[in-house]
Amino acid sequence: MASVCTRIRRALAAVLIAVPSLALAQQYPNKPIRLFTGSVAGGGGDLTARVIADRLGAALKGQVVVENRAGATGMIANRLVAQSAPDGYTLLLEPSSFVAISPLLNAKDGWDPREKLAPIIQVSSYPLVLVVHPSVPAHNVKEFVALARKQPGVLNFASSGVGSNFHLAGEIFRIDAKINVVHVPYRGSSSAVIDLLAGRADFMFGLIPVLLPFMEQGKLRALAVTGKTRNALLPNTPTADESGVPGLEVLSWEGVFAPVGTPAAIIERLNAEIGKVVNSPQVKKVWAEKGVDTVTGSPADLARMVNADYTRTGALLKQLGITKQ
């Protein structure tokens, strides 16, 4: 009898805990939601946030306002959201580089995204593309690797800066292909692309939509994409795997987060509503036009992604001897 009473009390306690949380989710939102991004206006993260914000606001019968807090490679926005009230009214949309790389390089106080941010949902995934200047006598990755091995330390690759995802992709390529190439960091992608187009750099890894016009004009040559499958914008460009460098997979992604402590019911509702938005035919079309894959999932899925990338990046930076800026 006592054990039956104990089970009844526990069941009632669980119901009492669940009821306020459920009621909170049903009442949410009753004021505007602020969706922050560390991207500048018109940047990749900003454009993604605005596509989602309009549709999410309609789904929630409220208003979702995008706010840009660029600076410190995403850390200004990261910290602002992490320090905000965990009530579901302050959210963050960031690319993987701002979540899994930037804290390792720009947070001297040991700021850890796994402890500061509550994952809600992944909203995209996209590969990089390996391009070379036309003067480089290689038309596929095998030829490029052979050329680099024949001329160790001669070929150089441009990136948007030390520790950027473009830089790390080049280092992963160097390690996996067992080649000796030189990294040349620039202050931002634009400068790196300008020098690549001028032939002052030999190759680089970059975003497909940014580099695609130069490929179409014959000013750059694509050798491979770094995803598991070919990209819709470059259907004739093989994956790195197909090109003879098995295991060279570098995928970037974007995800939505909230401050740690945000009620689970709100996290679950946002996950469901954002998932519907991103998987709608209209948004899938927008993503496809940018060469971006539609990838969603549970909060736990995003948490695993953050942990895996953060751990992998930390090990790579240590291997390369790259420390905090």
N, C-alpha and C positions, 0 to 999 in steps of 0.2 A: 504493500500500500504506500509505504513511504517513497519507494522508488517511483511509483506512478505519479505521486504528488510533485516529486522533484522534476520529473519530465514535463509536467503541466506548467510548473512555474517557469522553467527554462523556455518553453514554447511561448508563453505569454510575454516573457521578457524580450524575446526576439521580435515578437510582433510590435511591442511598444517602441523598440528601437527603430524598426523599419517604417512605422507609420509617419513619424516626423520627417524622415528622409524622403519618403514617397510624396508627402504633402509639399515639401520644399521643391521637389522636382516639378510637380504639377503647377505650382505658382510661378516657377521660373520661366522666363525672365519678366520682371516688372519694371525694368529700367534699361537704358541702352547698354549693350555689351561693347567693350573696347577690345579690338583685336590688334595687338601690336606686332610689328615686324622690324627686324634690324636692317631691312633693306631700304635703300633710298627710294623716293617716289619714282615709279617707272621701272624699278629693278625687278628681278625675277620673283623674289618673295612678295614684293608689293603687289605685283600683277596677280599672283596666285591668291593672295589674301582678298583682293577686291572681287575676284570672281566668286569666291566662297562667301564673302560677307553679305553681298546683296541677296543671294539665294537663302542663306542661313537665316537672315533677318525675317524673310518672308515665311520660312518654315516655322520659326519660333513666334511669329506674330509680334515681332519686336524690331529693334534697330540694332544693327551691328556696324560699328564705326571703325574703319581702319586707321591706325595711327603709326606713323613712321618714327622710329627712334634709331637712326643710323649712327654708327660710330663704334670704335673698338671692336671691329669685326663681329658685330652682333651682341657684344657683351653688355652694352647699355640697355638694349631691349630685354635681354635675358635677365639682368639684375632687377630691372624695373618690375617685370612681371612676377619674378620670384618673391619680391618683397611686398607685393600687393595683397590685399585681403583675399583669402581663399573662398570666395563666394560665387565664382562662376561669371563674374562681370569683367574680369581682366584676363584675356587670353593672349597667347603668343603663337605666331606662325613663323617658323624658321627653317632654312635649309640645313642639311646635315653638317655642313662645314661650320656653321655658327654654333651648333650644339655639340658636335663630337670632336671638333678640332680646336676652335677658338678658345674654349676654357683652358685647354692644355697649354696654350701659348700666351694667353692674355690675362689670365687670372692668377696673380701672384699669391692670393690668399687661399688657394686651393679650392676655389669654387667648383663644385661638381654638379653637373646637370642631373645626375641620377638621384641626388639628394635634394635639389632645389626645385625641380620642375616635375609636375604630374603629367605623364603622357595621356593624350586623349585619342589621337588617331593619326596615322600616316595618310597623306593625301596624294603623294606622287612618288615616282621613281624614274630616274633618267641616267643614261650612260654619258660618258665623255667620248670624244672622238680624237684619235691620234692623226694629226696632219703634218705634212712636211712641205717645205718650200719646193717649188718645181725644179730648182737646181739640184736637189738631192736625187741622185740616180738610184732610186728605189721605188718600186711600184706596189710592193706588198711588204708585210712585216718580215717575212723570211729574208727578202733581199736587204731590208734595212738592217736587220740584225747582223747579217753577213758583212755588210758595209761597215757597221760600227766596230765589229770585231777585227776587221782588217785595218781600221784606223782608230785605235784606242785613244781616247781623250781628245779627239778632233771635233766630233759632232757635239753641238750644244742644244739644249732645249730651254725655251722661255716659259716663265710662269708669272702669275700675278703677285707672287711674293713667297718668301720662305714660309713653309708650313701650310700654304694654300692647298686646296684639294687638287689643283692642277699640278702643283709641285710634287705632292705625294704620289700622284698617279705616275709621274715621270720616274720617281725613285723606285716605285714598285716594279715598273717596267724594266728599269736598269737592273734591279736585283734578280727578277725572274728570268730575264733574257741573258743574264750574265754578260753585260756589255759595260764599257767604260765611256760614259758620256758626261758632259759638263752642264750643270744647272746654272742658268742666268736669271736671277729674280728681278722683277720689275715692280714699280709702284702701281699695281692695278693691271687688269686684263688688257685695257685699251693700248697701253704702251707696249705690252708684250706682243700683241697682234701686229701693231705698226712695224716693229722691228722684224717680226717673222715675215711679213709681206715684203719688206725691203731686202730680205735675204741676210740680215745680220744675225738671225737665229735660224737653226736648221729645222727644228720641229717643236711641237708643243701638244699638250692635251688641253682641250677646251670644250665649251658648250656647243652642241650641234647648231642650235638656232643662230648663235653669234657668228660662227665660222662658215655656215652654209653658203651665204652669198659669195664669199671669196672662193669657195670650192666650185660653185656654179660658173664663176668667171674665169676659172682656170688659174687663179692666183695662188691657190693652195691645193694640195693633193691629199685626199683622205686614204689612210692605210687600214684603219680598223676602228670599230666602236668597242667600248669596254663593257658592254652588257652581255647577258646570257644569250640574247637573241638579237637579230639585226633590228635596226631602228627604222621606223616608218618613213622618216625623212631621208634616210640613206639606204634604201633597200638593196643597192648593189655593193655596199661596203660590208665586208665580212666582220664577224666578231673577232676579238683577239684570239679566242680559242680556235676558231676556224683558220686563223692566220698562222698558226704554229707556235703560239705562246700560251700553252694551256694554263689555266688558273689565273690569268690576268683579267680579273673582274673588278672594275671600279664603278660602283653605282652611287650616285647622290640621291637624296630624297628630301622631301619636305614634310613637316609634321606640325600638329597643333598641340599646344601644351597649356596647362593652367598652373597656378601656384600649388605647391604641396599642401595638402589639407583640404583641398576642394572636395565637397561631399561626393561620395561615390555615385549617388543617384544623378547628380548634375553631370558628372563625367560620362556616365552611361548614356544620358539623354543627348549630350553633345556628340558623343561618338556615333549614335544612331542617326541623328539629323545630318551631321556633316557627311557621314557615309552615304546617305541618300543623295545629298547634293553632288558629291564628287562622282558617284556612279550613275548620275543622270546622263541621258544621251547628249544633252547640250554641253555639259562640262567635259564629258569624255571627248567630244569633238574638239573643244578648245585645247585640251591637253594634247591630243594627237597632233594638232596643228603646230604645237610647240616641240614635238618630238618627245613628249613626256608620257610615260605609262601611268595608267590609273591603278593605284595600289592603295587599299585601305586595310582594315583589320581591327583588332581589339586594342584597348589600351595596353594590355599585356604584350601584344605583338610589337607595338612601338617601343615599349620599355626594353624588350629583348634586343631590338635593333640598336637603340641608343647605347646599351651596355656593350654590345658586341663591337660597334664602331669605335666607341670611346676607348675600350680596352685595346683594340687592334691599333688604333692611331697612337695611343700612348707608347705601345711597344715599338712601333715604327720610328717615332720621334726619338726615342731613347737609342735605338739602333743607329740612327743617323747623327746622333749627338746634337740634336736641336733642342734648345732650352727655351724657357719663357722669355718673351721680348722685354 
